[in-house]
Structure formats: structure tokens, C-alpha cells
Amino acid sequence: MPFKYNVDRRHKFNKAEYKVTNWALYNESLRRRGDIAIWVDASIANGWFAPAGKHRGRPCIFSELAIETCLIARSVFGLALRQAQGFMRSIFTFMGLLLPVPDCSTLSRTAGGLKLSPAKSKGQRAPAALVIDSTGLKVFGAGEWQETKYGVKRKRRKWRKLHLGLDLDTGEILCSELTEDNVSDPTVVSDLLDQVEGSVATFLGDGAYDGEPTRREIANRYDGVEIVVPPSRSSAAVGCLETACWQGLCGA
């Protein structure tokens, strides 16, 4: 083998040996890696059953909160409907709660029209550091399937452009917009900023969002905002070299 030619000049390292002296504690530490601790808030237990309805017919047994709780557990652990039912039942048994669990048919039937609980407000949001960028999304349709199966002539590919804006500090997506591929990036900035709640301290974007209209729109919305947008590739230097004015920065 080639690596054996320099075997006499290679550094020798002794293989580290780890000796387990207490196998009982070692095995128990490995078992505890699979422990799951779940607490059910008292508000969920109190609102588990649906209130008495005023309409005729069979009343609902479980509230929307109960259905949402089961579906959240199913989504988090990647369970099927029957497995989610058994999972919630085992949790209630472990905690000593005498609460029934919706069956799989009830979860499947009510999931479509379920009204999710509003997200809890985190109070006054600090000024965000907004980062905006876009990416292309390919749309698959009958043309792709016909090309693969029957070898028909390739049609023109269709694209969509997804614009996302997120908070640099928290990683939370604050705004999003889906446009066609022929829509320029600066024209979407106004729609993206309409979705942002609270103030923005810093705006960051790539050269595609550069331009005087974009900077004017951001400055009119937020006082004292710092705009960090590099000049686009098509920007040209104008004026004297001492001031280093760029056409893309000053919008000329």
C-alpha cells in the first residue's frame, strides 16, 4: 500500500484505552439518554372538554385545545394518529390524570377546520436587524413529467422568486413574499416591510436591493435606521475619487 512507504518516518501514537470500572452506572447513564419529561399545564386539563353548545345535535366532547395538543405531540415526535393517541394516553397515565384522549378518527376529522391558538406575545420587541434575501424556486408540473416519461420537447422552465426577511439576532422570519421571476427585487421591499411588526434598527440586503427608491422607502419608515446594502454590479463611479460616490449608493 502507498502509505507503507513512509511507515518508518510516521509518528507513532499509542491507542487510548478507556476502561469502564462501574458497568452499572455506565449502563444507567446510557438509559437516561432516552428519558422524556413532560409537564401538562393545569390550564390544558381545565380546558380539555368542550363547553356546552347551544345548537341541536350531538355535542362535542373534546375542545379545540385538546385536539391541538394531540396534533402538536404528533407533529413533534413524528407519530401516526393512532400512535399519537397512545402516546397521550401513556402520558396521562404516567401523570395520574383521569382525562380521556381523542381517538384517531376524531383527530383526523377535526384537524382540517381547527382554529389554532394565537401565539403568545413576547411583549415589546426590540428593534430588529432585518436581513432580506431572495432565492429561486422551480415549479414542477406536467411538462416535467411528460419530458421524463415520454421524452417530449422540453418546455420553458417556470420559476418563482421567494423573498425572505428574518431577524439577525433571533433568527425569526419576519416577512416573506413570493413573486414571479420577472419582478425586480427593489419593488418587493415595500410589501416586505408592511409585514414587519415593530421598528427596524438595521437593514441588510445584497446588491439586488440597491437603489435610491429602496433607501428612501426604508428611511421614511424607520428613524435612524442603518442601511447596509452593497452597490450592485452595474453601479458606476461618478464624481471625484476623493468622495468615492457610487451611482448605486447615491441613486444617481
HELIX and SHEET records of a PDB file:
HELIX    1   1 PRO A    2  LYS A    4  5                                   3    
HELIX    2   2 VAL A    7  ARG A    9  5                                   3    
HELIX    3   3 TRP A   23  ARG A   31  1                                   9    
HELIX    4   4 ARG A   32  GLY A   34  5                                   3    
HELIX    5   5 ALA A   42  ASN A   46  1                                   5    
HELIX    6   6 GLU A   64  PHE A   77  1                                  14    
HELIX    7   7 LEU A   81  MET A   95  1                                  15    
HELIX    8   8 CYS A  104  THR A  110  1                                   7    
HELIX    9   9 ALA A  142  TYR A  150  1                                   9    
HELIX   10  10 PRO A  186  VAL A  188  5                                   3    
HELIX   11  11 VAL A  189  ASP A  194  1                                   6    
HELIX   12  12 GLY A  207  TYR A  209  5                                   3    
HELIX   13  13 GLU A  212  ARG A  221  1                                  10    
HELIX   14  14 GLN A  247  CYS A  250  1                                   4    
SHEET    1   A 5 ILE A 173  GLU A 180  0                                        
SHEET    2   A 5 LYS A 158  ASP A 167 -1                                        
SHEET    3   A 5 ALA A 128  VAL A 139 -1                                        
SHEET    4   A 5 VAL A 200  GLY A 205  1                                        
SHEET    5   A 5 GLU A 226  VAL A 228  1                                        
SHEET    1   B 2 ALA A 237  VAL A 238  0                                        
SHEET    2   B 2 CYS A 245  TRP A 246 -1                                        
END                                                                             
